[in-house]
Amino acid sequence: MTPRRRRLAILFRLATVLSVVAGVVLTALGPATVTGLLPYFTIQSNVAVGGFAGYAAWRCWHDRPEPPSVLKGAVTLYITITGVVYHLVLANPASPFAMAQPNRALGEALGNQFLHTVVPLLAVADWVLFDQRGRLRLRYAAWWLAFPLAYLGFALVRGLIVHRYPYPFVDAGQLGYDGVGLSSLGFAFAFWLLGLLFVGVDKGLARRTRAVPAPAGAVAARPAAAGSAGPAEETTAGQR
């Protein structure tokens, strides 16, 4: 990564961290408390992205290699799920799982937008612009489902204890476990397809990067086999 791109990546990642902090703090200023927010996938995915972005910014600052692409793809997928599910399912009046949107104070409304819109957009932009290309594999789309499935188990067990569920589509009290299982299968399939989309975009960007011609005059020198290059060949190689 060039120094200019490195500086830009650091700024992107710091903006992501600040947006996560602002989103959580502003949301907690409303009726919800920090501990009351923790059971939500929105908060967990935002905290994961904020922590990962801070770590990636630190590595970038010290000119160290980028974190593993499989981990970055995972946290980017999870925060994308947060944004997509909120806008298409929870805040969409046409959705069967739409949640009533309260009249929020300005600070809480801004926090809500940070968590569901700003942070997902920043995370996806960071992944597109700065991640190392061509390292994702199709099987990762299935691996990445581990956290959403673990969250489902957490939400159901917690619901048995406190008799509250964070989202309508995991509300066993209203849907029953059969209904939750059916909705979960649909969401898992959609998340798997979204993961495959990430892998496909990564491969497409990798091909596009390889297709970009090298700068004029920049021709890679071919290494000579040890002990086989004579003086004339060494001179020629040095001129390439």
C-alpha positions in Angstrom: 0.0 0.0 0.0 1.4 3.4 -1.0 1.9 6.0 1.7 -1.0 8.0 0.3 -3.4 5.1 0.3 -2.2 4.1 3.8 -3.1 7.6 5.1 -6.5 7.4 3.4 -7.1 3.9 4.9 -6.2 5.2 8.4 -8.6 8.1 8.0 -11.4 5.7 6.9 -10.8 3.4 9.8 -10.7 6.2 12.4 -13.9 7.5 10.9 -15.4 4.1 11.4 -14.3 3.8 15.0 -15.6 7.3 15.8 -19.0 6.5 14.1 -19.4 3.3 16.1 -18.6 5.2 19.4 -21.0 8.1 18.4 -23.7 5.6 17.4 -23.6 3.7 20.7 -23.3 6.7 22.9 -26.0 8.7 21.2 -28.3 5.7 21.2 -27.6 5.0 24.9 -28.7 8.6 25.7 -32.3 7.5 24.8 -34.4 5.1 26.8 -32.1 2.2 26.2 -29.0 1.6 28.4 -25.7 0.3 27.3 -26.3 -3.1 28.9 -29.8 -3.1 27.4 -28.3 -2.5 23.9 -25.7 -5.3 24.2 -28.1 -8.2 23.3 -28.8 -6.7 19.9 -27.0 -7.9 16.8 -26.7 -4.3 15.7 -24.5 -3.4 18.6 -22.5 -6.5 18.5 -21.7 -6.2 14.8 -20.9 -2.5 15.2 -18.5 -3.2 18.1 -16.9 -5.9 16.1 -16.4 -3.6 13.1 -15.1 -0.7 15.4 -12.6 -2.9 17.1 -11.4 -4.5 13.8 -11.2 -1.0 12.2 -9.1 0.3 15.1 -6.8 -2.7 14.9 -6.4 -2.4 11.1 -5.7 1.3 11.5 -3.0 0.6 14.0 -1.4 -2.0 11.7 -1.6 0.5 8.8 0.0 3.2 10.8 3.0 0.9 11.5 3.1 -0.2 7.9 2.3 -3.8 8.8 0.4 -6.2 6.6 -3.4 -6.0 6.5 -5.4 -8.3 8.8 -6.5 -11.6 7.3 -9.1 -11.1 4.5 -11.3 -13.8 5.8 -11.8 -11.9 9.1 -12.3 -8.6 7.4 -14.8 -10.2 5.1 -16.6 -11.7 8.1 -17.0 -8.4 10.0 -17.9 -6.5 6.8 -20.6 -9.1 6.1 -22.0 -8.8 9.6 -22.3 -5.0 9.5 -23.8 -5.3 6.0 -26.4 -7.6 7.4 -27.1 -5.1 10.1 -27.8 -2.3 7.6 -29.7 -4.5 5.1 -32.0 -6.1 7.7 -32.7 -2.8 9.4 -33.7 -0.9 6.2 -35.4 -3.8 4.3 -37.0 -5.7 7.1 -37.2 -3.9 10.4 -37.9 -0.3 9.2 -39.8 -1.3 6.1 -43.6 -1.0 6.7 -44.2 -3.7 4.0 -42.1 -6.3 5.8 -43.9 -8.9 7.9 -41.3 -8.3 10.6 -41.4 -4.5 10.6 -40.9 -2.9 14.0 -42.8 0.2 15.1 -40.3 3.1 14.7 -40.6 5.4 17.8 -40.3 9.2 17.7 -36.7 9.6 18.5 -35.0 12.7 19.9 -32.4 14.2 17.6 -29.4 12.6 19.3 -31.0 9.1 19.4 -32.0 9.4 15.8 -28.5 10.3 14.8 -27.2 7.4 16.8 -29.6 5.1 15.0 -28.4 6.3 11.6 -24.7 5.9 12.6 -25.3 2.3 13.6 -27.5 1.2 10.8 -26.3 3.3 7.8 -23.1 5.3 8.3 -21.0 2.5 9.8 -22.1 -0.2 7.3 -21.3 2.2 4.4 -17.9 3.1 5.8 -17.1 -0.6 6.4 -18.1 -1.7 2.9 -16.2 1.2 1.3 -13.1 0.3 3.4 -13.4 -3.3 2.2 -13.7 -2.4 -1.4 -11.0 0.2 -1.4 -8.3 -1.2 0.8 -8.7 -4.9 1.3 -6.2 -7.3 -0.4 -8.0 -8.8 -3.4 -8.3 -12.4 -4.5 -8.0 -14.0 -1.1 -11.6 -15.0 -0.4 -12.9 -18.5 -1.2 -16.4 -19.7 -1.8 -16.4 -21.8 1.3 -16.0 -18.7 3.5 -19.6 -17.8 2.8 -20.6 -20.8 4.8 -18.0 -20.3 7.5 -19.3 -16.7 8.0 -22.7 -18.0 9.1 -21.2 -19.3 12.4 -21.7 -16.0 14.2 -25.3 -15.3 13.0 -26.2 -18.9 14.0 -24.5 -18.5 17.4 -26.4 -15.3 17.9 -29.7 -17.1 17.1 -28.9 -19.6 19.9 -28.0 -16.8 22.3 -31.2 -14.9 21.5 -33.4 -18.0 22.0 -31.7 -19.0 25.3 -31.9 -15.4 26.6 -35.6 -15.2 25.6 -36.3 -18.3 27.7 -34.8 -16.5 30.7 -36.0 -12.9 30.3 -39.0 -13.6 28.1 -38.0 -10.9 25.7 -36.5 -11.2 22.2 -34.5 -8.6 20.4 -36.1 -9.0 16.9 -39.6 -10.2 15.7 -38.1 -12.9 13.5 -36.5 -14.7 16.6 -39.5 -14.1 18.9 -40.4 -17.7 19.8 -43.2 -16.4 22.0 -45.0 -15.0 19.0 -43.9 -17.3 16.2 -43.2 -20.5 18.1 -40.0 -22.4 17.6 -41.2 -23.8 14.2 -41.8 -20.2 13.0 -38.4 -19.1 14.3 -36.8 -22.1 12.6 -38.5 -21.3 9.3 -37.6 -17.6 9.4 -34.0 -18.4 10.5 -33.6 -20.8 7.5 -34.7 -18.0 5.2 -32.4 -15.5 6.7 -29.4 -17.9 6.8 -29.9 -18.6 3.1 -30.0 -14.9 2.3 -26.9 -14.3 4.4 -25.1 -17.1 2.6 -26.0 -15.5 -0.7 -24.7 -12.2 0.5 -21.5 -13.8 1.6 -21.2 -15.4 -1.9 -21.7 -11.9 -3.3 -18.8 -10.6 -1.3 -16.6 -13.4 -2.6 -17.7 -12.8 -6.2 -17.0 -9.1 -5.9 -13.6 -9.9 -4.5 -12.8 -12.2 -7.4 -14.0 -9.6 -9.9 -11.9 -6.8 -8.4 -8.9 -9.2 -8.3 -9.3 -9.9 -12.1 -9.7 -6.2 -12.7 -6.6 -5.4 -10.8 -4.5 -8.0 -12.7 -5.8 -6.6 -16.0 -4.5 -3.1 -15.2 -1.3 -2.6 -17.3 1.9 -1.9 -15.6 3.3 1.6 -15.7 5.3 2.5 -18.8 8.9 1.4 -18.5 8.3 -0.9 -15.5 9.3 -4.3 -16.7 10.1 -6.9 -14.1 13.5 -8.4 -14.3 13.6 -12.2 -14.6 15.8 -13.9 -12.0 18.7 -15.8 -13.6 19.3 -19.4 -12.5 22.0 -19.7 -10.0 25.4 -20.3 -11.7 23.9 -20.3 -15.2 24.2 -16.7 -16.2 27.4 -15.6 -17.9 28.7 -12.0 -17.9 26.8 -11.0 -21.0 23.5 -12.3 -19.7 24.1 -10.6 -16.3 24.7 -7.3 -18.1 21.5 -7.8 -20.2 19.5 -8.6 -17.1 20.8 -5.5 -15.4 19.6 -3.4 -18.2 16.0 -4.7 -18.2 
